[in-house]
Amino acid sequence: MSSGESIAVVLGRVSTEDTDRVIETIEALDPVVSGERCEIVIADRLQDKLTDVIRRVYPHVRLIDCPPGMTLTEMRTLAYEASSAPIVAVTEDHCVPTPGWARTIKQAFDQGGPELVAVGGSVVNGVTDTGLDWATYLCEYSFFSPPVAQGDSAILPGMNVAYRRSALEGIPRELLTSGFWETTVHPLLLEKGGRFLSLNELVMLHKKRFSWRLFASQRFIYSRYFAGLRFGHAALPKRALASLASLALPPLLLMRAVKAAKAKGLGKEMLRASPYLLTLYCVWALGESVGRFAARATPSR
């Protein structure tokens, strides 16, 4: 770590669509824009022409070559372990911090006291051309659309969050690599008495234009994974009943999404997205059904 870098930003480079968006991420972390000097560590399993561009144009970025089959959580852990700044911020390769993002994180930890172990914020849709663009955003991040809870909160977005390194160092490595940190790391940090802080002024732009096929496949994998976490060790009759019940999810999810979107002032956007969302919720339900019945598996992303 160079002198003066108090924040390490770690991410995995995995996107096969909109793959050059990570350049915007890197440029948004320039200290003139972000407000703080950041140590940037990217675990890269693509190793393509853009990898060469990053090495040539952004030599301050540390790249870690990863095998093609390595999971995102394993890559993220490698990036975290290769960094050294006292604050570890996590994002994704299609997410772009807004101006002052790093400064907001630094100020929050400076003022929050030693019990503050994680800071998160809101997620704004940065790709808005089509109904599918809105559907992919609302399907994943409608809960974190502004306004989010301001102040202490047990729920923070996994791609707009920063941790005190000393808190992460107490987490077993198998938890860091076995699943998404929202489900493996966050509960343990809270159990240990750590405090989470949610800030509306900490804004991340979600800027990825998915094809329907790619997003639907990811939605199936994630739904199967999270359902497996909840039901993977249950008895077979309970898993079978839960698997059958999950098929009723699509209309329930859509009604919940409509209600949430209206509360966030996104009613028109929800109307554009709803035809795509309904089909995505059907994929979601199918993933849940499989995950509840079968043994859980770690998503590869």
Helices and strands as residue ranges (DSSP letters): E 7-13, H 21-28, H 31-34, E 38-44, H 49-57, E 62-65, H 72-82, E 87-90, E 95-97, H 101-112, E 116-125, H 131-141, G 142-144, E 151-152, E 161-164, H 165-168, H 173-178, H 181-184, H 186-191, E 195-206, H 212-231, H 236-245, G 246-248, H 249-263, H 267-293
